[in-house]
Amino acid sequence: MLFSLWKLGGLSVKDLAVRVYNEIWDDGLLDSAAQLAYYFLFALFPLLIFLTSIFGFVVSGDNNLQKDLFRYLGTVLPSSALDLVSSVITEVGQSSSGGKLTIGLFLALWAASSGMEALTQSLNKTYEIKESRSWWWRRLISIFLTIVLAILIISALIVILFGGQITDYVSLHFGFGFFLTTAWQILQYLIVLAFVLLAFALIYYVSPDVKEQNFSFITPGAIVGIALWLLVSLGFRLYLSYFNSYSATYGSLGAVIILMLWLYFTGAAILIGGEINSEIENAVAEAGPTEAKEKGEKVPNDGKNEAVEHQTKQNSRRFGDENEQASEKQKLISVDSKASVVKESSEKINSSPARTSIFTKVVAVASMLTGVVRSFRNK
């Protein structure tokens, strides 16, 4: 990549923040986040069912992965929403046999990918581009991202699970118990952060319908998006621990409302991160010739090339009209010159002496008529 997103396109942090703030309202980003919350709600449970089914294939008979999954979800998800999610997944697992879960695995994957497809459409709005890919190709991309996300979650949980067991074994046999335990408590969150960064990077790289996109593991948009997501999630949990009025207002639906609000904040954080990357690249493209793309461009200089092509067509059309007008003018000049010749011939005939024979006058008149006929035929 010939340009770096970390240079912020020559913008100051304040200028970038102002431009992103304006684009959030211009692009209707918060409305898109509300749409994402709706699709995420329907995609969340199929995704978790898909994950718990995969757990049974990866680590047969070991329920620690599922426990770790809900434990880490509990760090960002409000407690009432977490209870709702865990109870639904437990009920589905208990009421379904292994065969049904295996058959439903593909259906769950298909349903979970709907959330990714909605995210793709929303990210296109941040880049102000129109979707041109076919429906089946967008669905394949959504399924691919869903599978990759599931693999990242499972891999992170496996690393943390077996890493903890290895830490306990080393501490037990070789000492360094306090040091290793403390180091692992920090390291496991760094591992989770690395997998989340990779997930954000893949979403920003694959989802938008832009061409010549270079992959970056860490981008300003991903850092800000993750920071916003963690900050809003923890702040929302803190608010609910002191001012939880949703259960009193909505009754049994309070947990569902809280879950949808958390999904709304999650979608907004992802889209804001995408908006930041889009604005930086737009600023780089505006600064001069580069591989960066301006707003609305799928490839670098796409809008400029279209403008040049449009201007070329206009010039060609204008030159064509001018040539046609010159040709018509030349024809009119030719007709006028022939008509003047005929007129001069007629005048000579009329001014000839009386002794001119009748035969000569007839020949002159016939020649004049022939010239006029030929002139109109040529025209």
ROLODO-762740 format. One record per residue: x, y, z of N, C-alpha, C in turn. Coordinates in steps of 0.02 Angstrom, whole numbers, plus 50000, padded with zeros to 5 digits. Layout:
REM ROLODO-762740
ROTOR:X:Y:Z:X:Y:Z:X:Y:Z
...
***
This chain:
REM ROLODO-762740
ROTOR:50042:49941:50000:50000:50000:50000:50044:50062:50000
ROTOR:50034:50106:49952:50076:50165:49945:50057:50219:49995
ROTOR:50001:50213:50027:49981:50262:50077:49966:50226:50142
ROTOR:49972:50262:50197:49960:50232:50263:49900:50265:50295
ROTOR:49855:50224:50320:49797:50251:50355:49817:50285:50420
ROTOR:49875:50266:50447:49895:50294:50511:49919:50366:50505
ROTOR:49932:50390:50443:49949:50461:50433:49887:50504:50431
ROTOR:49828:50472:50435:49764:50506:50438:49750:50550:50377
ROTOR:49783:50535:50321:49771:50572:50259:49792:50645:50264
ROTOR:49839:50660:50310:49861:50730:50319:49815:50770:50363
ROTOR:49763:50738:50390:49715:50774:50433:49738:50771:50506
ROTOR:49720:50822:50543:49730:50819:50615:49675:50776:50646
ROTOR:49686:50755:50708:49636:50714:50742:49570:50751:50747
ROTOR:49574:50817:50760:49513:50857:50766:49476:50861:50699
ROTOR:49513:50873:50645:49481:50878:50579:49449:50811:50559
ROTOR:49485:50757:50573:49458:50691:50557:49395:50678:50598
ROTOR:49395:50696:50662:49337:50685:50704:49277:50725:50679
ROTOR:49289:50787:50656:49234:50829:50630:49206:50798:50566
ROTOR:49250:50775:50521:49227:50746:50459:49188:50682:50472
ROTOR:49212:50640:50518:49177:50578:50533:49109:50593:50565
ROTOR:49108:50642:50609:49044:50660:50642:48993:50683:50590
ROTOR:49014:50725:50542:48968:50748:50490:48945:50690:50445
ROTOR:48991:50645:50429:48972:50589:50386:48925:50540:50422
ROTOR:48931:50535:50487:48886:50490:50525:48813:50511:50513
ROTOR:48801:50577:50513:48733:50601:50503:48714:50603:50429
ROTOR:48762:50619:50386:48747:50621:50315:48732:50552:50287
ROTOR:48768:50501:50310:48758:50433:50286:48703:50395:50323
ROTOR:48674:50426:50373:48622:50391:50412:48649:50330:50447
ROTOR:48710:50337:50476:48744:50279:50505:48706:50250:50564
ROTOR:48677:50293:50606:48641:50267:50664:48578:50230:50644
ROTOR:48546:50252:50589:48489:50214:50563:48512:50145:50538
ROTOR:48570:50143:50506:48597:50079:50483:48613:50034:50543
ROTOR:48637:50064:50597:48652:50025:50658:48588:49994:50687
ROTOR:48533:50031:50683:48469:50004:50706:48447:49945:50663
ROTOR:48457:49950:50597:48442:49894:50553:48486:49834:50569
ROTOR:48550:49848:50582:48595:49793:50600:48574:49758:50664
ROTOR:48550:49797:50713:48528:49767:50776:48471:49717:50764
ROTOR:48426:49734:50718:48371:49690:50701:48397:49625:50670
ROTOR:48442:49632:50621:48469:49572:50588:48515:49532:50635
ROTOR:48554:49568:50676:48598:49534:50724:48558:49492:50774
ROTOR:48500:49518:50794:48459:49481:50842:48438:49413:50814
ROTOR:48419:49412:50750:48399:49349:50719:48460:49305:50701
ROTOR:48518:49336:50695:48578:49297:50677:48616:49273:50738
ROTOR:48606:49304:50796:48646:49287:50855:48634:49216:50878
ROTOR:48571:49197:50886:48556:49130:50912:48577:49075:50864
ROTOR:48564:49082:50799:48591:49031:50753:48668:49027:50756
ROTOR:48701:49084:50764:48775:49083:50769:48797:49045:50831
ROTOR:48765:49057:50887:48784:49022:50949:48767:48948:50944
ROTOR:48711:48931:50913:48694:48861:50902:48747:48828:50857
ROTOR:48768:48864:50806:48820:48839:50762:48885:48828:50801
ROTOR:48903:48875:50844:48964:48869:50883:48961:48810:50932
ROTOR:48905:48805:50968:48900:48750:51017:48898:48682:50982
ROTOR:48871:48679:50921:48873:48617:50884:48944:48599:50863
ROTOR:48982:48650:50842:49051:48639:50824:49092:48618:50885
ROTOR:49076:48645:50944:49111:48625:51004:49106:48549:51015
ROTOR:49047:48522:50999:49039:48450:51008:49083:48409:50963
ROTOR:49099:48436:50903:49143:48400:50857:49216:48411:50875
ROTOR:49233:48471:50898:49303:48487:50912:49327:48455:50977
ROTOR:49289:48465:51030:49307:48437:51095:49248:48397:51120
ROTOR:49245:48335:51102:49188:48293:51119:49185:48281:51195
ROTOR:49127:48294:51224:49116:48280:51294:49144:48333:51341
ROTOR:49176:48385:51315:49205:48438:51356:49161:48500:51349
ROTOR:49133:48521:51405:49088:48578:51404:49123:48643:51424
ROTOR:49189:48640:51433:49225:48700:51455:49225:48755:51403
ROTOR:49227:48735:51339:49228:48786:51286:49164:48828:51288
ROTOR:49108:48795:51296:49045:48832:51299:49043:48877:51361
ROTOR:49069:48852:51417:49070:48893:51477:49115:48954:51468
ROTOR:49174:48943:51436:49219:48999:51424:49187:49050:51376
ROTOR:49150:49025:51326:49117:49070:51279:49069:49117:51315
ROTOR:49027:49089:51358:48979:49131:51394:49014:49174:51447
ROTOR:49070:49149:51472:49107:49190:51521:49135:49253:51489
ROTOR:49163:49245:51429:49190:49304:51395:49135:49348:51367
ROTOR:49079:49318:51347:49022:49359:51327:48997:49401:51386
ROTOR:49004:49372:51447:48981:49408:51506:49022:49470:51522
ROTOR:49083:49474:51494:49124:49534:51506:49098:49595:51468
ROTOR:49061:49584:51414:49036:49640:51374:48959:49641:51370
ROTOR:48928:49584:51380:48855:49580:51374:48823:49593:51442
ROTOR:48770:49633:51446:48734:49643:51509:48710:49576:51538
ROTOR:48707:49573:51603:48693:49509:51637:48624:49481:51618
ROTOR:48573:49524:51613:48506:49499:51596:48504:49473:51524
ROTOR:48540:49507:51479:48543:49482:51410:48583:49417:51406
ROTOR:48635:49412:51446:48675:49350:51447:48633:49292:51473
ROTOR:48593:49304:51525:48549:49251:51551:48500:49228:51497
ROTOR:48473:49276:51459:48426:49258:51406:48459:49215:51353
ROTOR:48518:49236:51331:48554:49199:51279:48572:49129:51302
ROTOR:48601:49124:51361:48623:49058:51386:48565:49011:51398
ROTOR:48508:49037:51422:48450:48994:51433:48421:48968:51367
ROTOR:48419:49011:51316:48393:48990:51251:48438:48936:51221
ROTOR:48503:48946:51224:48550:48898:51195:48547:48832:51233
ROTOR:48540:48835:51300:48535:48774:51340:48472:48736:51324
ROTOR:48416:48771:51317:48352:48738:51301:48355:48706:51232
ROTOR:48385:48740:51184:48391:48711:51117:48434:48649:51118
ROTOR:48489:48652:51155:48534:48594:51158:48502:48534:51193
ROTOR:48461:48547:51244:48430:48492:51281:48371:48461:51243
ROTOR:48336:48501:51204:48277:48477:51169:48292:48447:51101
ROTOR:48353:48452:51080:48372:48428:51013:48423:48372:51020
ROTOR:48413:48322:50980:48461:48267:50979:48522:48287:50938
ROTOR:48574:48246:50942:48635:48261:50904:48622:48262:50830
ROTOR:48579:48217:50806:48565:48216:50734:48529:48279:50711
ROTOR:48481:48302:50751:48446:48363:50732:48492:48423:50731
ROTOR:48538:48427:50781:48585:48482:50782:48633:48479:50723
ROTOR:48651:48418:50703:48695:48411:50645:48661:48434:50582
ROTOR:48598:48414:50573:48561:48435:50514:48548:48510:50516
ROTOR:48532:48535:50576:48518:48606:50583:48580:48650:50581
ROTOR:48639:48618:50581:48701:48656:50580:48705:48701:50518
ROTOR:48688:48674:50461:48692:48712:50398:48638:48766:50396
ROTOR:48579:48750:50422:48526:48800:50425:48545:48857:50472
ROTOR:48578:48840:50528:48600:48892:50574:48654:48936:50542
ROTOR:48699:48905:50504:48750:48943:50469:48719:48991:50419
ROTOR:48670:48968:50382:48636:49010:50332:48601:49069:50367
ROTOR:48566:49055:50422:48531:49109:50458:48581:49158:50489
ROTOR:48636:49133:50516:48685:49177:50547:48719:49222:50496
ROTOR:48725:49199:50435:48758:49239:50383:48716:49300:50362
ROTOR:48651:49300:50380:48609:49358:50363:48633:49421:50398
ROTOR:48659:49413:50459:48687:49470:50495:48747:49499:50459
ROTOR:48790:49456:50432:48848:49479:50394:48828:49514:50329
ROTOR:48775:49488:50297:48753:49520:50235:48725:49590:50249
ROTOR:48689:49597:50304:48664:49664:50323:48722:49710:50339
ROTOR:48774:49684:50370:48833:49724:50385:48868:49747:50321
ROTOR:48870:49703:50271:48899:49721:50206:48863:49780:50175
ROTOR:48797:49778:50174:48758:49832:50145:48768:49898:50183
ROTOR:48775:49894:50249:48785:49954:50289:48854:49984:50277
ROTOR:48906:49942:50270:48972:49968:50257:48977:49999:50188
ROTOR:48938:49975:50140:48936:50007:50074:48912:50079:50080
ROTOR:48867:50092:50127:48843:50161:50137:48899:50206:50163
ROTOR:48943:50179:50205:48997:50221:50231:49046:50240:50176
ROTOR:49053:50197:50125:49096:50213:50068:49057:50247:50012
ROTOR:48991:50255:50022:48947:50288:49973:48951:50256:49904
ROTOR:48949:50190:49903:48952:50152:49841:48890:50109:49835
ROTOR:48873:50091:49773:48816:50048:49760:48840:49976:49752
ROTOR:48802:49930:49779:48819:49859:49775:48810:49835:49703
ROTOR:48862:49805:49675:48859:49780:49607:48870:49705:49603
ROTOR:48885:49673:49660:48896:49601:49659:48829:49564:49658
ROTOR:48830:49505:49631:48768:49466:49626:48746:49442:49695
ROTOR:48683:49422:49699:48655:49401:49764:48691:49340:49791
ROTOR:48703:49291:49748:48734:49229:49772:48806:49242:49793
ROTOR:48841:49288:49761:48910:49303:49781:48912:49338:49848
ROTOR:48864:49384:49860:48860:49417:49925:48845:49366:49980
ROTOR:48802:49318:49966:48786:49267:50015:48846:49223:50030
ROTOR:48884:49206:49979:48945:49166:49990:48995:49205:50034
ROTOR:49002:49270:50021:49047:49310:50062:49023:49312:50134
ROTOR:48958:49319:50143:48930:49321:50211:48941:49254:50247
ROTOR:48931:49199:50212:48943:49134:50243:49016:49125:50259
ROTOR:49060:49147:50214:49132:49143:50226:49151:49182:50289
ROTOR:49126:49244:50296:49142:49284:50354:49114:49253:50418
ROTOR:49055:49223:50414:49026:49190:50473:49068:49131:50494
ROTOR:49090:49090:50446:49133:49033:50463:49199:49056:50492
ROTOR:49230:49107:50462:49293:49133:50487:49284:49160:50558
ROTOR:49229:49196:50570:49216:49221:50637:49208:49164:50687
ROTOR:49174:49112:50667:49166:49054:50712:49233:49021:50725
ROTOR:49275:49014:50673:49341:48984:50682:49384:49026:50730
ROTOR:49381:49092:50722:49420:49136:50766:49397:49129:50839
ROTOR:49331:49126:50849:49305:49119:50918:49327:49053:50948
ROTOR:49319:48999:50910:49337:48933:50935:49412:48929:50948
ROTOR:49451:48956:50901:49524:48953:50910:49546:48991:50972
ROTOR:49517:49050:50982:49535:49090:51041:49517:49053:51105
ROTOR:49458:49022:51105:49436:48985:51165:49480:48924:51178
ROTOR:49500:48889:51125:49543:48830:51133:49611:48851:51159
ROTOR:49639:48905:51130:49704:48929:51153:49701:48948:51227
ROTOR:49648:48983:51245:49641:49004:51315:49630:48945:51361
ROTOR:49589:48897:51339:49574:48838:51381:49636:48797:51393
ROTOR:49671:48778:51339:49730:48736:51348:49789:48776:51374
ROTOR:49790:48842:51359:49842:48883:51387:49837:48886:51463
ROTOR:49776:48891:51488:49766:48890:51560:49787:48824:51591
ROTOR:49772:48769:51557:49792:48703:51583:49868:48696:51583
ROTOR:49901:48722:51530:49974:48719:51527:50004:48762:51583
ROTOR:49975:48820:51595:49999:48863:51648:49993:48830:51716
ROTOR:49937:48797:51727:49927:48761:51791:49978:48704:51799
ROTOR:49992:48669:51745:50040:48613:51747:50110:48639:51763
ROTOR:50131:48692:51729:50198:48720:51741:50204:48747:51811
ROTOR:50152:48781:51834:50153:48808:51902:50158:48753:51954
ROTOR:50124:48698:51941:50123:48643:51989:50189:48607:51992
ROTOR:50223:48598:51936:50284:48557:51934:50349:48598:51936
ROTOR:50347:48660:51914:50409:48699:51910:50406:48764:51950
ROTOR:50353:48776:51985:50349:48837:52023:50327:48896:51981
ROTOR:50348:48956:52003:50329:49018:51970:50253:49026:51966
ROTOR:50218:49000:52016:50145:48999:52013:50115:49068:52008
ROTOR:50134:49114:52052:50103:49180:52052:50121:49218:51988
ROTOR:50184:49214:51968:50207:49250:51909:50171:49225:51846
ROTOR:50168:49159:51838:50136:49131:51778:50061:49145:51778
ROTOR:50030:49140:51835:49958:49152:51839:49941:49224:51821
ROTOR:49981:49270:51847:49969:49341:51832:49982:49356:51758
ROTOR:50037:49327:51732:50054:49338:51661:50000:49310:51615
ROTOR:49974:49251:51634:49923:49221:51592:49857:49260:51595
ROTOR:49841:49288:51652:49780:49328:51657:49782:49388:51610
ROTOR:49842:49416:51600:49849:49472:51553:49852:49447:51481
ROTOR:49890:49392:51471:49902:49368:51404:49838:49343:51371
ROTOR:49793:49312:51408:49733:49284:51378:49688:49339:51349
ROTOR:49687:49398:51381:49648:49453:51354:49682:49483:51293
ROTOR:49749:49482:51291:49784:49505:51231:49770:49458:51172
ROTOR:49765:49393:51186:49749:49345:51133:49679:49358:51106
ROTOR:49632:49368:51151:49563:49384:51129:49563:49448:51088
ROTOR:49601:49499:51110:49604:49562:51074:49632:49552:51003
ROTOR:49684:49509:50997:49713:49496:50932:49663:49463:50885
ROTOR:49624:49416:50909:49573:49384:50868:49517:49432:50849
ROTOR:49499:49477:50895:49448:49527:50879:49474:49576:50826
ROTOR:49537:49596:50831:49568:49639:50780:49567:49606:50712
ROTOR:49583:49541:50710:49583:49505:50647:49512:49501:50618
ROTOR:49462:49492:50661:49393:49490:50638:49372:49557:50608
ROTOR:49389:49612:50641:49374:49678:50615:49409:49691:50549
ROTOR:49473:49671:50545:49512:49681:50484:49481:49644:50425
ROTOR:49459:49582:50436:49427:49543:50382:49361:49574:50361
ROTOR:49322:49598:50409:49258:49630:50393:49268:49691:50350
ROTOR:49315:49735:50369:49328:49796:50331:49360:49781:50263
ROTOR:49394:49725:50258:49428:49708:50195:49382:49675:50145
ROTOR:49338:49630:50168:49298:49589:50123:49229:49618:50111
ROTOR:49198:49648:50161:49127:49666:50156:49112:49720:50105
ROTOR:49146:49778:50106:49126:49831:50058:49140:49810:49986
ROTOR:49099:49834:49940:49106:49818:49869:49155:49867:49836
ROTOR:49218:49865:49859:49270:49907:49831:49325:49861:49804
ROTOR:49358:49885:49751:49411:49846:49718:49479:49873:49740
ROTOR:49530:49832:49727:49599:49850:49742:49607:49871:49815
ROTOR:49575:49833:49859:49578:49846:49930:49636:49805:49960
ROTOR:49681:49838:49995:49737:49805:50026:49721:49786:50098
ROTOR:49745:49728:50119:49729:49703:50186:49776:49735:50238
ROTOR:49747:49760:50292:49785:49788:50348:49759:49756:50412
ROTOR:49805:49727:50450:49784:49692:50511:49759:49741:50564
ROTOR:49793:49798:50570:49774:49849:50620:49763:49914:50583
ROTOR:49704:49942:50589:49687:50006:50558:49659:50053:50611
ROTOR:49662:50118:50600:49633:50165:50648:49558:50151:50660
ROTOR:49523:50133:50607:49452:50119:50614:49440:50059:50659
ROTOR:49481:50006:50651:49473:49947:50693:49488:49962:50766
ROTOR:49541:50000:50779:49559:50017:50847:49504:50058:50880
ROTOR:49479:50109:50845:49427:50151:50873:49362:50112:50880
ROTOR:49346:50070:50830:49285:50030:50834:49285:49982:50894
ROTOR:49341:49948:50905:49346:49902:50962:49343:49940:51028
ROTOR:49379:49996:51031:49379:50037:51092:49309:50062:51107
ROTOR:49274:50086:51056:49205:50110:51067:49160:50053:51090
ROTOR:49168:49995:51058:49126:49937:51075:49136:49917:51148
ROTOR:49199:49913:51170:49214:49894:51239:49190:49948:51287
ROTOR:49202:50011:51269:49183:50066:51314:49108:50070:51322
ROTOR:49071:50065:51266:48999:50070:51270:48969:50009:51305
ROTOR:48997:49950:51292:48972:49889:51324:48982:49892:51400
ROTOR:49042:49911:51421:49054:49915:51493:49013:49971:51525
ROTOR:49007:50028:51489:48966:50082:51515:48892:50063:51520
ROTOR:48868:50025:51471:48799:50002:51473:48787:49954:51531
ROTOR:48836:49910:51542:48831:49864:51599:48829:49903:51665
ROTOR:48872:49953:51670:48875:49993:51731:48809:50031:51742
ROTOR:48782:50057:51688:48717:50092:51693:48662:50045:51717
ROTOR:48660:49986:51688:48607:49938:51706:48614:49913:51778
ROTOR:48675:49912:51803:48684:49888:51872:48656:49938:51923
ROTOR:48647:50001:51903:48621:50051:51949:48552:50077:51929
ROTOR:48538:50079:51864:48475:50110:51841:48438:50063:51792
ROTOR:48432:50001:51809:48399:49953:51765:48323:49960:51773
ROTOR:48292:49999:51730:48220:50008:51731:48186:49971:51674
ROTOR:48225:49935:51633:48195:49902:51575:48150:49844:51597
ROTOR:48171:49807:51648:48130:49750:51671:48064:49775:51701
ROTOR:48068:49831:51737:48007:49859:51767:47961:49887:51713
ROTOR:47990:49914:51659:47949:49944:51606:47922:49892:51558
ROTOR:47966:49846:51535:47947:49798:51483:47931:49728:51511
ROTOR:47939:49717:51576:47924:49652:51605:47972:49598:51579
ROTOR:47944:49543:51556:47985:49488:51532:48022:49504:51468
ROTOR:48000:49557:51432:48035:49578:51371:48095:49623:51385
ROTOR:48106:49640:51448:48161:49684:51466:48228:49657:51443
ROTOR:48240:49592:51451:48304:49562:51430:48313:49566:51355
ROTOR:48258:49558:51317:48262:49562:51244:48279:49634:51223
ROTOR:48248:49684:51256:48262:49754:51240:48335:49771:51255
ROTOR:48360:49746:51311:48430:49759:51329:48476:49727:51279
ROTOR:48461:49666:51257:48502:49632:51207:48503:49671:51141
ROTOR:48444:49695:51121:48441:49733:51058:48480:49799:51063
ROTOR:48477:49831:51122:48516:49892:51131:48591:49878:51126
ROTOR:48613:49824:51156:48684:49806:51153:48704:49790:51081
ROTOR:48661:49756:51044:48675:49742:50973:48676:49807:50933
ROTOR:48634:49854:50951:48635:49920:50918:48701:49955:50929
ROTOR:48725:49955:50991:48790:49986:51005:48847:49950:50969
ROTOR:48841:49884:50964:48893:49845:50929:48895:49864:50855
ROTOR:48837:49867:50823:48834:49885:50752:48859:49956:50741
ROTOR:48841:50003:50785:48864:50072:50778:48940:50076:50783
ROTOR:48970:50038:50829:49043:50040:50837:49078:50013:50775
ROTOR:49053:49959:50746:49083:49932:50685:49078:49981:50628
ROTOR:49020:50012:50619:49009:50059:50564:49051:50123:50573
ROTOR:49058:50146:50634:49099:50206:50646:49172:50191:50628
ROTOR:49196:50131:50645:49263:50112:50625:49272:50111:50550
ROTOR:49222:50085:50514:49225:50086:50441:49222:50156:50414
ROTOR:49183:50200:50445:49179:50270:50423:49246:50306:50432
ROTOR:49281:50291:50485:49347:50321:50497:49396:50301:50442
ROTOR:49399:50236:50427:49444:50213:50373:49425:50244:50306
ROTOR:49361:50250:50293:49337:50279:50230:49356:50352:50225
ROTOR:49349:50390:50279:49365:50462:50278:49440:50473:50269
ROTOR:49481:50432:50301:49553:50439:50294:49574:50426:50222
ROTOR:49548:50372:50192:49565:50357:50123:49540:50411:50076
ROTOR:49481:50439:50090:49455:50493:50049:49500:50554:50052
ROTOR:49525:50570:50112:49570:50628:50120:49635:50617:50082
ROTOR:49661:50555:50083:49722:50540:50046:49711:50548:49971
ROTOR:49654:50524:49946:49638:50530:49874:49630:50602:49853
ROTOR:49600:50644:49896:49591:50714:49880:49657:50753:49878
ROTOR:49707:50728:49915:49770:50764:49919:49811:50759:49855
ROTOR:49801:50708:49814:49839:50702:49752:49835:50632:49724
ROTOR:49871:50619:49668:49870:50553:49635:49896:50499:49683
ROTOR:49858:50448:49693:49877:50394:49738:49833:50334:49725
ROTOR:49847:50280:49761:49805:50220:49755:49742:50224:49797
ROTOR:49735:50277:49836:49676:50285:49878:49615:50301:49836
ROTOR:49556:50288:49866:49492:50298:49831:49452:50353:49866
ROTOR:49423:50396:49826:49378:50446:49854:49310:50415:49868
ROTOR:49267:50453:49903:49200:50430:49918:49163:50414:49852
ROTOR:49130:50357:49851:49092:50337:49792:49133:50301:49740
ROTOR:49199:50293:49749:49241:50259:49701:49254:50187:49723
ROTOR:49249:50141:49676:49265:50071:49690:49338:50055:49675
ROTOR:49368:50092:49629:49439:50086:49613:49469:50155:49614
ROTOR:49534:50162:49624:49565:50228:49625:49552:50266:49560
ROTOR:49536:50331:49567:49523:50376:49511:49465:50354:49468
ROTOR:49419:50315:49496:49362:50291:49457:49318:50349:49437
ROTOR:49303:50394:49483:49262:50451:49466:49295:50498:49417
ROTOR:49362:50507:49424:49398:50550:49378:49399:50521:49308
ROTOR:49409:50455:49304:49409:50423:49238:49341:50430:49204
ROTOR:49287:50423:49243:49221:50431:49214:49210:50502:49190
ROTOR:49236:50551:49228:49228:50621:49207:49266:50635:49142
ROTOR:49328:50607:49137:49367:50616:49077:49333:50583:49017
ROTOR:49306:50523:49027:49272:50488:48973:49210:50527:48951
ROTOR:49174:50554:49000:49114:50593:48983:49133:50656:48944
ROTOR:49188:50690:48965:49210:50750:48930:49233:50734:48859
ROTOR:49267:50676:48851:49289:50655:48784:49229:50643:48738
ROTOR:49177:50611:48764:49118:50599:48724:49085:50665:48704
ROTOR:49082:50712:48752:49052:50776:48736:49092:50813:48682
ROTOR:49160:50811:48688:49201:50844:48637:49192:50811:48569
ROTOR:49190:50744:48569:49181:50709:48506:49113:50725:48474
ROTOR:49061:50729:48517:48995:50747:48491:48995:50819:48464
ROTOR:49029:50864:48499:49031:50934:48477:49069:50941:48411
ROTOR:49127:50907:48406:49165:50909:48344:49126:50879:48286
ROTOR:49089:50826:48300:49048:50795:48248:48995:50843:48222
ROTOR:48963:50879:48271:48912:50927:48250:48942:50983:48209
ROTOR:49002:51006:48228:49035:51059:48190:49052:51037:48120
ROTOR:49077:50975:48113:49094:50949:48046:49032:50943:48002
ROTOR:48977:50921:48034:48915:50915:47995:48890:50983:47973
ROTOR:48895:51034:48016:48874:51101:47997:48917:51129:47941
ROTOR:48983:51115:47944:49028:51138:47892:49012:51105:47825
ROTOR:48993:51041:47826:48975:51006:47765:48912:51035:47734
ROTOR:48861:51049:47776:48799:51079:47751:48812:51148:47721
ROTOR:48857:51186:47755:48873:51253:47730:48907:51250:47662
ROTOR:48952:51200:47655:48987:51191:47591:48938:51174:47535
ROTOR:48888:51133:47550:48838:51115:47500:48798:51176:47478
ROTOR:48779:51218:47528:48742:51279:47511:48783:51326:47467
ROTOR:48848:51332:47483:48892:51374:47442:48896:51348:47370
ROTOR:48899:51281:47363:48904:51251:47296:48840:51265:47256
ROTOR:48782:51258:47289:48718:51271:47255:48713:51344:47234
ROTOR:48734:51389:47280:48731:51461:47264:48776:51478:47205
ROTOR:48836:51447:47204:48882:51462:47148:48853:51438:47082
ROTOR:48822:51379:47082:48793:51354:47020:48733:51396:46998
ROTOR:48695:51418:47048:48638:51461:47031:48661:51527:47001
ROTOR:48718:51554:47028:48744:51617:47000:48768:51608:46929
ROTOR:48798:51549:46915:48820:51535:46847:48761:51533:46799
ROTOR:48708:51500:46820:48647:51497:46779:48619:51566:46767
ROTOR:48620:51607:46821:48593:51675:46815:48633:51716:46764
ROTOR:48700:51709:46768:48743:51746:46721:48730:51724:46649
ROTOR:48720:51659:46640:48705:51634:46573:48640:51663:46547
ROTOR:48591:51667:46591:48525:51694:46571:48531:51767:46552
ROTOR:48571:51804:46591:48579:51875:46576:48613:51886:46509
ROTOR:48664:51844:46494:48697:51849:46430:48649:51836:46372
ROTOR:48606:51788:46382:48558:51772:46329:48510:51829:46318
ROTOR:48486:51857:46377:48438:51912:46370:48469:51975:46339
ROTOR:48536:51984:46349:48568:52045:46321:48598:52035:46252
ROTOR:48589:51978:46221:48618:51964:46155:48581:52004:46101
ROTOR:48612:52018:46044:48580:52057:45990:48519:52021:45962
ROTOR:48478:52058:45930:48415:52031:45903:48426:51981:45847
ROTOR:48489:51989:45817:48502:51944:45762:48514:51872:45784
ROTOR:48520:51860:45855:48531:51791:45878:48473:51748:45857
ROTOR:48487:51692:45834:48435:51648:45807:48393:51618:45863
ROTOR:48333:51601:45845:48288:51568:45894:48317:51503:45918
ROTOR:48353:51469:45875:48384:51405:45894:48435:51414:45949
ROTOR:48475:51468:45947:48525:51481:45998:48493:51495:46065
ROTOR:48438:51534:46066:48403:51549:46129:48374:51486:46160
ROTOR:48345:51442:46119:48317:51379:46145:48372:51338:46178
ROTOR:48431:51333:46146:48487:51295:46174:48509:51324:46241
ROTOR:48511:51391:46246:48533:51424:46309:48483:51410:46365
ROTOR:48417:51415:46349:48367:51401:46401:48371:51329:46424
ROTOR:48380:51282:46378:48385:51211:46396:48446:51199:46441
ROTOR:48502:51231:46425:48562:51224:46466:48551:51251:46537
ROTOR:48514:51307:46541:48499:51335:46607:48456:51288:46649
ROTOR:48404:51262:46618:48361:51214:46655:48399:51153:46676
ROTOR:48443:51127:46634:48483:51068:46651:48528:51082:46711
ROTOR:48559:51142:46712:48602:51159:46769:48564:51163:46834
ROTOR:48503:51192:46831:48462:51197:46892:48443:51128:46918
ROTOR:48423:51083:46873:48403:51015:46892:48461:50978:46924
ROTOR:48521:50984:46894:48579:50951:46923:48597:50978:46992
ROTOR:48588:51043:47000:48604:51073:47066:48560:51044:47120
ROTOR:48495:51039:47106:48449:51011:47157:48461:50937:47169
ROTOR:48481:50901:47117:48496:50829:47127:48557:50820:47171
ROTOR:48608:50861:47160:48668:50856:47202:48653:50873:47274
ROTOR:48609:50921:47284:48590:50938:47352:48554:50881:47387
***
